[in-house]
């Protein structure tokens, strides 16, 4: 039990150090936002591509396990979709993207606040409510990463598998089609992740700016 607690503590400390280093670096960089946005876009796209590759591999292994010669059935289609969801489903995507999203959300938020502080000539110090708001924002960003599977990809994949089923393919034929068609899904999905990165980075920066305005005592025009 003690060993497990030590491991958890060490992991948490390492993550805190990574966030701290990233924060100090980006706040000294005049192009911090542009760089962080590019990093977020790359992180989301890479995690999606890797998850899709794992899903395709797992799906092909499942088809091979089903055996040769048989016709692909509706039950086979359901089982294959469950295999895909294990690699690219909601929880899998959140797990794959968790650290980049958490760390970059923190940095983008602070960049927004720091921009306001520099313009107003004051140092921005976060209080407990600001840190609590940042934690909520991190979880919200992760929610949209995971939810994107449900809103965009799951139905499309289910429809593709249904088409395979209704065409009455043999499992050998299906394996070849599956590898080709689902590789295309990965490439087509990159545009979505780029748009999500843009939305997430912009929103997070602007919320940091709002905090900066509050801490700097800047009042809105009435």
URSUL-V332755 format. One line per field, one symbol per residue. ss: DSSP state (2 for helix, 1 for strand, 0 for the rest). psi: psi as a letter, one per 30 degrees, with the letter a starting at -180 (. if undefined). burial: 1 if it has 16 or more other ideal C-beta (glycine too) atoms within 10 Angstrom, else 0. Layout:
BEGIN
ss=???
psi=???
burial=???
END
This chain:
BEGIN
ss=022222222222222222222222222000022222222222222222222222222222222222000010022222222222222202222222222222222222222222222222000000022222222222222222222222222222222222222200012222222222222222222222222222222222222222222222000000
psi=eeeeeeeeeeeeeeeeeeeeeeeeeeffkfheeeeeeeeeeeeeeeeeeeeeeeeeeeeeeeeeffllflkkleeeeeeeeeeeffegaeeeeeeegeeeeeeeeeeeeeeeeeeeeeefglkjkkleeeeeeeeeeeeeeeeeeeffeefeeeeeeeeeeeeeeffhlleeeeeeeeeeefeeeeeefeeeeeeeeeeeeeeeeeeeeeeeeeffgkklk.
burial=000000000000000000100110011000011001101110111011001101110111011001000001000110111011101111011101100111111111111111111000000101000100110011001100110110001100110110011000101001100100110011001101100110011011101110111111000000
END
